Amino acid sequence: MPVIKYKELERKKIEGEGIAHVTKAVPIGKNVGWDGYTMRVFRIAPGGHTPRHQHDWEHVNYIISGKGKLFLDGKEFEVNEKDFAFVPPNTPHQFQNPFDTDFEFICIVPNKGEY
């Protein structure tokens, strides 16, 4: 399927240690024959966050809407709608939403990063 409608994304609540108020959708990846990478869409509700973690793959992010904070290698960055972010491999990072509206972003990772 070459076109995936945003309104039709199947979002799943993500749960686990250090995670709060996060959903994820996977619009493009193996499901459309994209070999090697996966595009995910994360939504973090106000007060929510991903875990502070690191892994051996990079990811590329594009902020769709809202704003949030990216903690990257000991530094804090505010990210806003239409901003881009690159997280290098083996770098501690976390996304947070301390604001009062949803924070939504695309995250593209190698397939080994999609689990």
N, C-alpha and C positions, 0 to 999 in steps of 0.2 A: 504494500500500500504506500504510494509515494507521497500522499498528503494525509497528515494527521491533524485533525481539528483540535485546537486548544480546549474548546468547551467539552470535548469528548474524552479528555485524558482520564484514565483510571488512576485515581490517587489512593495510595495506601499509607496508613499511619505507620510511622517508623518508631519502634520502641527499643529501649535498651539502656544500658548504663550511660549516664551523661547526656541523654537525649530528652528534649521536652518540646512538645507542640510542633512536631515536624511531620509533613507528608511528602511522599515522593511518587512521581509518575515516570515511566520510561517510554517515551514516545518513539524513539529511534534507536535501533541496535540490531541485534541478531534477527529480531522480528521482521525487519525489512531487508535483511541481507547485508547490513553494514558490518563488514568483517574487521574486527580489531578494536572498535570503539563503541561506546554506549553514551547516548545523550539522556540525561536525567533532568527532571524539573522538580526542584525542592520548593516547598512553601513552609515558611516558619512563621507561626502566629506570634502576636505580641507576647513577650516574656519567654519565648522559646529559644532553643539553641541546639546545635549539633554537638557531638562530643568533642572534647579537645583530644586530638589524636594525630598520628602521622602514619605514613605507609610508603612503600617503595615505588609508587607511581605518581605522576603529575596529574593535575586536572586544570581545565580551563573553565572559567565561569563568566557568565553574562547576566547582569541584573535585569530582570524583566520589569519588576515593579517594587515599589516601596524602597526602604533603605534598611541597612543593617550594619553590623560591625564584623569585620574579619580580623581575627587574631592570627597573625602569621609570624612565626619565628620570633616570638617575644614582643612584637610590635602590634599596635592596634590601628586599624584603618576603617574609616567610615566609607561604606560603599552605597551608591545611590543608583536609582533607575538609569539604565543605559550605560553603566560602568562595566568594565571588564576586570577580571582578576586572574592571575596565574599562580597556582600553588605548586612549587617544585616538589619533586620526590623527597622523601625523608625529612620533611619540614613540618614541625608542629603547627597545627591550625585548628580553627574553630569559627563557625558562623553563629552570630547571636542576633536576636531582634529585641532590643530594649525599647523599641518605639511602639506607637499605638495603632499601627496598621500592618497588615500582612507584608512580609518580605519574601519575594519569590525570585528564584534564579535558576539558570541553566547550568548544569555541571557535566562536562564531557570528560570521560575517563577511558583508559584502556579497558577492554573487557574484563581483565582480571580484577579491576576495581569495582565491578558491579556484582554484588552478592546479595 
